[in-house]
Amino acid sequence: MHVMVMGGGIIGLSSAFYLQEAGCQVTVIDQNDFSDNCSYGNAGYVCPSHFVPLATPGIVKQGLKWMWNSRSPFYVQPRLDRHLMDWGLTFMRSATPDHVERSAIPLRDIALLSKKMYESWLALPSFDFAYEQKGLLEIFQTPKGEEKARSMYEKALELGLSDTQWLDAAALQAMEPHARLNAMGAVYFNCDAHLYPPKLMRGLYQILLAMGVRFIPKEGVSGFETQGKKIAAVLTAQHKYPVDAVVLATGSWSRELAAKLALRLPLMPGRGYSVTLENSAYKIEHPAVLVEGRAALTPMDGNKIRFGGTMEITSTQTPPRRNRVEGLLQAVKRFYPDFEVAVPPMEEVWYGFRPCSADGLPYLGKTKKWENLVVATGHSMIGLSLGAGSGLLVKEMVLDQATSMDVRPFSPERFA
């Protein structure tokens, strides 16, 4: 069986790994050259603790307040765009307490599955992606932040993440002896791990080459040839590729390709930024999420530290904004007052576009319209975390096997 995987991010490469391992002949095609994408510059979290979807009641109200502040952690670029309006209205309808409650178990399950798959990759020869099980700190500074963290702590225990701990300011500081903290306390999610994304992506690419996966760089998909309810070929400006099955894993560009197959996929690019200290003079022991700052810090691959965050709902054509990076680093300094990190030149700032679904859950599954298509996109800020597990589920669905978990909550047709 020849499977065409469209998209060279972690979802696409993970899918290719499990499909090729299962005996398929896999081709991965991407409009870029596989050397950088949204999977490279993220915080590197493998995080079962992230069981709350992006679409929550509070984010809509807060987002409206932040809409006119381009330094804010969550920013929607105001513009007349029917896709943005469609996505925004669907997002607001989804942002309910009931949706948050229903999403927790499927998000927990796919994250735990993915973590298990990443850990299985540790046994692969010559594949070091700096995986560490050090947990994650969710640090808060205010009573309002404490209230939010308390609800996360209680929900984590309810979901069976029993090694979650509540830390007061002294206990938190004891866990970070090398960095002075300005905080009231934290939740410690011992279930979480982290890795170094560039090592993961480059190593996985080399493994796939050795397995016999074919890569087609710098060729964007322009359309499809169909026969009945099946996709018969993937078309580019240069070539026609006959296929037996297709995986749609093109991240923030998935909506346009889905439309070519008459599928409605409410999805918008959410740009995130990161700054990495390659040889950091500062030291932290644990990855951290800053509740009020909506920023993330990760110690990586030796003495690197990566600062990441912000969610900027914008066009993929909009140039990066320096004030977004300023806001990110200012948030870090409020929590870690000794961290003096200057805003680097913009050419040294990484940014990438996260594919944000209209309810914060990925689009992962088959469609009624096309028998040989599996959609795997819309993972928002947790694409890397869910990458290996999503790849396994894609393989199972392409081969019509029983899936390792219930994928119905992720149906790509839930907004059809």
C-alpha positions as CSV (number, residue, x, y, z in Angstrom):
1,M,0.0,0.0,0.0
2,H,1.4,3.4,-1.0
3,V,0.5,6.1,1.5
4,M,1.1,9.8,0.8
5,V,1.6,11.8,4.0
6,M,1.1,15.5,3.3
7,G,3.1,17.5,5.9
8,G,6.6,17.2,7.4
9,G,5.9,18.2,11.0
10,I,5.9,15.9,14.0
11,I,2.4,14.6,13.1
12,G,3.4,13.7,9.6
13,L,6.7,12.2,10.5
14,S,5.2,10.1,13.3
15,S,2.5,8.9,11.0
16,A,5.2,7.9,8.4
17,F,7.1,6.0,11.1
18,Y,4.3,3.8,12.1
19,L,3.0,3.3,8.6
20,Q,6.4,2.3,7.2
21,E,7.0,0.1,10.2
22,A,3.7,-1.7,9.4
23,G,4.8,-2.5,5.9
24,C,3.4,0.4,3.9
25,Q,5.4,2.3,1.3
26,V,5.3,5.9,2.6
27,T,6.0,9.1,0.8
28,V,6.1,12.4,2.8
29,I,5.6,15.6,0.8
30,D,6.0,19.2,2.1
31,Q,6.0,22.7,0.6
32,N,9.2,23.3,2.6
33,D,12.5,21.4,2.9
34,F,11.9,19.5,6.2
35,S,14.6,21.6,8.0
36,D,12.2,23.8,10.0
37,N,8.5,24.0,10.9
38,C,6.3,24.5,13.9
39,S,7.6,21.3,15.4
40,Y,11.2,22.6,15.8
41,G,10.9,25.8,17.9
42,N,8.3,24.9,20.5
43,A,8.7,24.3,24.3
44,G,9.3,20.6,23.9
45,Y,6.7,19.5,26.3
46,V,5.2,16.0,26.5
47,C,2.4,17.0,28.8
48,P,-0.5,14.9,30.0
49,S,-1.1,17.9,32.3
50,H,-2.5,19.9,29.3
51,F,-6.0,18.4,29.5
52,V,-7.8,21.7,29.1
53,P,-8.5,22.7,25.5
54,L,-7.7,26.2,24.1
55,A,-11.4,26.9,23.8
56,T,-12.4,27.8,27.4
57,P,-15.0,30.3,28.7
58,G,-12.4,32.5,30.2
59,I,-10.2,32.8,27.0
60,V,-13.0,34.4,25.0
61,K,-13.6,37.2,27.6
62,Q,-9.9,37.7,28.1
63,G,-9.2,37.6,24.4
64,L,-11.6,40.4,23.7
65,K,-9.8,42.5,26.4
66,W,-6.4,41.7,24.8
67,M,-7.5,42.1,21.2
68,W,-6.1,45.7,21.0
69,N,-2.9,45.0,22.8
70,S,-0.3,43.5,20.4
71,R,2.0,42.6,23.4
72,S,-0.7,40.5,25.1
73,P,-0.3,36.7,25.4
74,F,-3.4,36.0,23.3
75,Y,-3.9,38.4,20.3
76,V,-6.3,38.2,17.4
77,Q,-5.3,40.4,14.5
78,P,-8.4,42.4,13.7
79,R,-9.3,42.0,10.0
80,L,-12.1,41.2,7.6
81,D,-11.7,37.5,6.9
82,R,-14.5,35.1,6.4
83,H,-12.4,32.2,7.6
84,L,-11.5,34.1,10.8
85,M,-15.1,34.9,11.4
86,D,-16.2,31.3,10.8
87,W,-13.5,30.1,13.1
88,G,-14.2,32.7,15.7
89,L,-17.9,32.1,15.9
90,T,-17.4,28.3,16.2
91,F,-14.7,28.9,18.8
92,M,-17.0,31.0,20.9
93,R,-19.8,28.4,20.7
94,S,-17.3,25.7,21.8
95,A,-15.9,27.6,24.7
96,T,-18.2,26.3,27.4
97,P,-17.7,24.6,30.8
98,D,-19.3,21.4,29.3
99,H,-16.9,21.4,26.4
100,V,-13.9,21.7,28.8
101,E,-15.3,18.9,31.0
102,R,-15.9,16.6,28.0
103,S,-12.4,17.3,26.5
104,A,-10.4,16.4,29.6
105,I,-10.4,12.6,29.3
106,P,-9.6,12.4,25.5
107,L,-6.8,14.9,25.9
108,R,-5.4,13.0,28.8
109,D,-5.6,9.7,27.0
110,I,-3.9,10.8,23.8
111,A,-1.2,12.6,25.8
112,L,-0.5,9.5,27.9
113,L,-0.5,7.3,24.7
114,S,1.9,9.7,23.1
115,K,4.2,9.8,26.1
116,K,4.3,6.0,26.0
117,M,5.2,6.0,22.3
118,Y,8.0,8.6,22.8
119,E,9.4,6.5,25.6
120,S,9.4,3.4,23.3
121,W,11.5,5.4,20.8
122,L,14.2,5.7,23.4
123,A,15.1,2.1,22.5
124,L,15.8,2.9,18.9
125,P,19.5,2.9,18.1
126,S,21.3,6.3,17.7
127,F,18.1,8.3,18.5
128,D,18.9,10.7,21.3
129,F,16.3,13.5,21.5
130,A,17.2,14.7,25.0
131,Y,14.1,13.2,26.6
132,E,13.8,13.9,30.3
133,Q,11.2,13.1,32.9
134,K,11.4,16.1,35.2
135,G,7.7,17.1,35.4
136,L,6.3,20.6,34.9
137,L,5.7,23.5,37.2
138,E,2.6,25.6,36.7
139,I,3.6,28.8,38.6
140,F,1.2,31.5,39.8
141,Q,1.7,35.0,41.3
142,T,-1.8,36.2,42.3
143,P,-4.9,34.9,44.1
144,K,-6.7,34.7,40.8
145,G,-3.9,32.6,39.3
146,E,-3.9,30.5,42.5
147,E,-7.6,29.8,41.9
148,K,-7.0,28.7,38.4
149,A,-4.1,26.5,39.4
150,R,-6.1,25.0,42.3
151,S,-8.8,23.9,39.8
152,M,-6.1,22.3,37.6
153,Y,-4.6,20.5,40.5
154,E,-8.0,19.1,41.6
155,K,-8.9,18.1,38.1
156,A,-5.5,16.4,37.6
157,L,-6.1,14.2,40.7
158,E,-9.7,13.5,39.5
159,L,-8.2,12.3,36.1
160,G,-5.9,9.9,37.9
161,L,-2.7,12.0,37.5
162,S,-2.0,11.1,41.2
163,D,1.6,12.3,41.4
164,T,0.5,15.9,41.0
165,Q,1.6,18.1,44.0
166,W,0.6,21.5,45.4
167,L,3.6,23.7,46.3
168,D,3.6,26.8,48.4
169,A,6.2,29.5,47.7
170,A,8.9,27.9,49.9
171,A,8.4,24.4,48.4
172,L,8.5,25.9,44.9
173,Q,11.7,27.8,45.6
174,A,13.3,24.7,47.0
175,M,12.7,22.9,43.7
176,E,14.6,25.7,41.9
177,P,17.6,26.4,44.0
178,H,19.5,28.2,41.3
179,A,16.9,30.7,40.3
180,R,15.1,33.3,42.5
181,L,11.3,33.2,41.9
182,N,8.7,35.8,42.4
183,A,5.6,33.6,42.9
184,M,2.9,32.5,45.4
185,G,3.3,28.8,44.6
186,A,2.8,26.2,41.9
187,V,1.3,23.0,40.9
188,Y,3.9,20.3,40.1
189,F,2.8,17.8,37.4
190,N,5.3,15.0,37.8
191,C,3.6,13.1,34.9
192,D,5.1,15.5,32.3
193,A,8.4,15.2,30.4
194,H,10.2,17.3,27.9
195,L,12.6,16.9,25.0
196,Y,14.7,18.9,22.5
197,P,12.6,19.4,19.4
198,P,15.4,19.9,16.8
199,K,17.0,16.6,17.9
200,L,13.7,14.8,17.8
201,M,12.8,16.1,14.3
202,R,16.3,15.6,12.7
203,G,16.7,12.2,14.3
204,L,13.3,11.0,13.2
205,Y,13.9,12.2,9.7
206,Q,17.2,10.2,9.5
207,I,15.4,7.1,10.9
208,L,12.7,7.4,8.3
209,L,15.3,7.7,5.5
210,A,16.9,4.5,6.7
211,M,13.6,2.8,6.8
212,G,13.0,3.6,3.2
213,V,10.5,6.5,3.4
214,R,10.6,8.8,0.4
215,F,10.7,12.5,1.0
216,I,9.5,15.1,-1.6
217,P,10.7,18.6,-0.4
218,K,9.5,22.0,-1.7
219,E,6.5,20.7,-3.5
220,G,3.1,22.1,-2.5
221,V,0.0,20.0,-3.1
222,S,-2.3,21.8,-5.6
223,G,-5.2,19.3,-5.8
224,F,-6.4,15.8,-6.0
225,E,-7.6,13.3,-8.5
226,T,-10.6,11.3,-7.2
227,Q,-12.5,8.2,-8.2
228,G,-15.8,7.7,-6.4
229,K,-15.2,8.0,-2.7
230,K,-11.4,7.5,-3.0
231,I,-8.5,9.8,-3.6
232,A,-6.6,8.3,-6.6
233,A,-3.7,10.8,-6.9
234,V,-2.1,13.7,-5.2
235,L,-1.4,16.6,-7.6
236,T,1.4,19.2,-7.5
237,A,2.4,21.8,-10.1
238,Q,5.1,19.4,-11.2
239,H,3.8,15.9,-10.8
240,K,0.9,13.5,-10.3
241,Y,1.4,10.9,-7.5
242,P,-0.9,7.9,-7.5
243,V,-1.9,6.8,-4.0
244,D,-3.7,4.1,-2.1
245,A,-4.2,6.3,1.0
246,V,-3.6,9.9,2.1
247,V,-2.8,11.5,5.4
248,L,-3.6,15.2,5.7
249,A,-1.1,16.6,8.2
250,T,-0.2,20.0,6.8
251,G,-0.7,21.9,10.0
252,S,-1.8,25.5,9.6
253,W,-2.2,25.0,5.8
254,S,-4.7,22.1,6.3
255,R,-7.9,24.2,5.9
256,E,-7.1,25.1,2.3
257,L,-6.3,21.5,1.3
258,A,-9.4,20.2,3.1
259,A,-11.5,22.6,1.0
260,K,-10.1,21.1,-2.2
261,L,-11.7,17.8,-1.0
262,A,-15.0,19.6,-0.1
263,L,-14.3,19.3,3.6
264,R,-15.0,22.1,6.1
265,L,-12.2,22.3,8.6
266,P,-12.4,25.4,10.8
267,L,-8.8,26.2,11.5
268,M,-6.6,29.3,11.9
269,P,-2.9,29.7,12.2
270,G,-1.8,30.7,15.7
271,R,1.7,32.1,15.7
272,G,4.0,31.4,18.6
273,Y,7.5,32.7,19.3
274,S,10.5,31.4,21.1
275,V,13.9,32.6,22.1
276,T,16.6,30.0,23.0
277,L,19.7,30.7,25.1
278,E,22.1,28.3,23.6
279,N,24.7,28.6,26.4
280,S,22.6,29.9,29.3
281,A,24.2,31.7,32.2
282,Y,21.0,31.0,34.1
283,K,19.9,27.6,35.4
284,I,16.5,26.1,36.0
285,E,15.8,22.5,37.1
286,H,12.2,22.1,35.7
287,P,10.1,23.2,32.8
288,A,7.6,25.8,33.9
289,V,4.4,27.4,32.7
290,L,3.7,30.9,34.0
291,V,0.0,31.2,34.7
292,E,-0.5,35.0,34.6
293,G,2.3,35.5,32.0
294,R,1.1,32.7,29.7
295,A,4.7,31.9,28.9
296,A,6.8,28.8,29.1
297,L,10.4,28.0,30.0
298,T,12.2,24.8,29.3
299,P,15.7,23.7,30.3
300,M,16.9,21.7,27.2
301,D,19.7,19.5,25.9
302,G,22.3,20.5,28.5
303,N,22.5,24.1,29.4
304,K,20.0,25.6,26.9
305,I,16.9,27.4,28.1
306,R,14.0,28.1,25.7
307,F,11.4,30.8,26.4
308,G,8.3,30.4,24.4
309,G,4.7,31.5,24.2
310,T,2.1,33.9,22.9
311,M,-0.8,33.0,20.7
312,E,-1.3,35.3,17.7
313,I,-4.2,34.4,15.5
314,T,-3.1,35.9,12.3
315,S,-2.3,35.2,8.6
316,T,0.7,33.1,7.6
317,Q,1.7,36.1,5.5
318,T,1.9,38.6,8.4
319,P,5.5,39.6,9.3
320,P,6.6,38.7,12.9
321,R,6.2,41.3,15.5
322,R,9.0,42.4,17.8
323,N,6.5,43.6,20.5
324,R,5.2,40.0,20.9
325,V,8.7,38.9,21.8
326,E,9.1,41.9,24.2
327,G,5.9,40.9,25.9
328,L,7.1,37.3,26.3
329,L,10.5,38.2,27.9
330,Q,8.8,40.8,30.2
331,A,6.5,38.0,31.4
332,V,9.5,35.8,32.2
333,K,11.2,38.6,34.2
334,R,8.2,39.2,36.3
335,F,8.5,35.6,37.6
336,Y,12.3,35.2,37.4
337,P,13.5,38.7,38.4
338,D,17.2,38.0,37.9
339,F,16.7,36.9,34.3
340,E,18.1,39.7,32.1
341,V,17.3,38.5,28.6
342,A,17.5,41.1,25.9
343,V,15.3,40.9,22.9
344,P,17.5,39.5,20.2
345,P,17.5,40.6,16.6
346,M,14.3,39.4,14.9
347,E,16.3,37.1,12.6
348,E,17.4,35.2,15.7
349,V,13.8,34.8,17.0
350,W,12.0,31.6,16.1
351,Y,8.4,31.7,15.2
352,G,5.9,29.1,13.8
353,F,2.3,28.7,13.1
354,R,0.3,26.3,15.2
355,P,-2.8,24.9,13.6
356,C,-5.7,25.9,15.9
357,S,-8.9,24.0,15.6
358,A,-12.2,25.7,16.5
359,D,-12.6,24.0,19.8
360,G,-9.0,23.2,20.9
361,L,-9.2,19.5,20.1
362,P,-7.2,18.0,17.2
363,Y,-8.9,16.9,14.0
364,L,-7.9,13.3,13.9
365,G,-9.9,10.7,12.0
366,K,-11.4,9.4,8.8
367,T,-14.2,11.1,6.9
368,K,-17.5,9.8,5.4
369,K,-16.7,11.5,2.1
370,W,-13.3,9.9,1.4
371,E,-12.7,6.3,2.3
372,N,-8.9,6.5,2.1
373,L,-8.2,9.8,3.8
374,V,-7.1,10.3,7.4
375,V,-7.1,13.8,8.7
376,A,-4.4,14.6,11.4
377,T,-4.1,18.3,12.1
378,G,-5.4,21.1,14.4
379,H,-3.3,20.1,17.5
380,S,-2.9,23.8,18.5
381,M,-0.1,24.3,21.1
382,I,0.3,20.6,21.9
383,G,1.2,19.1,18.6
384,L,4.6,17.9,19.7
385,S,3.2,16.5,22.9
386,L,0.6,14.5,21.0
387,G,2.8,13.7,18.0
388,A,3.9,10.2,18.5
389,G,0.5,9.1,19.8
390,S,-1.3,10.7,16.8
391,G,1.1,9.0,14.5
392,L,0.2,5.6,15.9
393,L,-3.5,6.4,15.7
394,V,-3.1,7.5,12.1
395,K,-1.5,4.1,11.2
396,E,-4.3,2.2,12.9
397,M,-7.0,4.2,11.0
398,V,-5.2,3.9,7.6
399,L,-5.0,0.2,8.0
400,D,-8.6,-0.1,9.5
401,Q,-7.2,-1.5,12.7
402,A,-8.8,-1.1,16.2
403,T,-7.5,2.2,17.6
404,S,-5.5,2.4,20.8
405,M,-8.1,4.9,22.2
406,D,-11.5,6.3,21.3
407,V,-10.9,8.9,18.6
408,R,-14.5,9.9,18.1
409,P,-14.1,13.2,20.1
410,F,-11.5,14.2,17.5
411,S,-13.7,13.6,14.4
412,P,-12.7,16.0,11.6
413,E,-16.4,16.2,10.6
414,R,-17.6,17.4,14.0
415,F,-18.3,20.9,12.5
416,A,-19.6,19.6,9.2
